[in-house]
Amino acid sequence: MDIIQFPINTLNHFYEISIVEVGQHFYWQIGGLQVHAQVLITSWIVIAILLGSATIAVRDPQIVPTGAQNFVEYVLEFVRDLARTQIGEEEYGPWVSFIGTMFLFIFVSNWAGALLPWGIIKLPHGELAAPTNDINTTVALALLTSVAYFYAGLTKKGLGYFGRYIQPTPILLPINILEDFTKPLSLSFRLFGNILADELVVAVPVSLVPLVVPIPVMFLGLFTSGIQALIFATLAAAYIGESMEDHH
């Protein structure tokens, strides 16, 4: 009886930990589900910024690009080169939009969290922040990446894709399976941890010395936020390319 009671108590402890929250949060009830409204609001704002910027930049396309169109084409070329490098010359084309969406959403989310005055928008509970400052967002992005590289491998190789789990030797089967769980974990926690740490590092100097001193820290935060978006997009492209590789 004691042996059975031990795992039950352990599960109860895990459940108690899972419902712990840091700070206050603003929730919406949608169809009987409780959703995190702060993340939805900031995510929609980021999406609106991306769609609005793209629409304005290409509303009157020119053969010789200038201004905003030139910037958009530069970003597109950057994403295309990233996908080509990680996935390969022959396979990268269909994945440019996915990699670009990941990179731009994370990049704009990170910068929006650092630059936009979220504090002026008052909520009944909690406050707005970067979407990537929430573990739910980063986990969702990581799971999308996992679905993408499984889809890429299965589309190219069919069921033969699963042969990679017993290469180069069947002994590595458990490790290869475990790798597919660690990839989304590392992607999500790396992004979430770095963005959360960056906001905390900025918040402390701002609260102590509101002027001058925090400015270099904020610029450093903008730089690291861009690097995190690049790292996530690069790893996503690398995983997709790896899933389509021919293993011999």
Beta strands, then each sheet from edge to edge (+ up, - down):
strand 1: 27-30
strand 2: 33-36
sheet 1: 1+ 2-
end
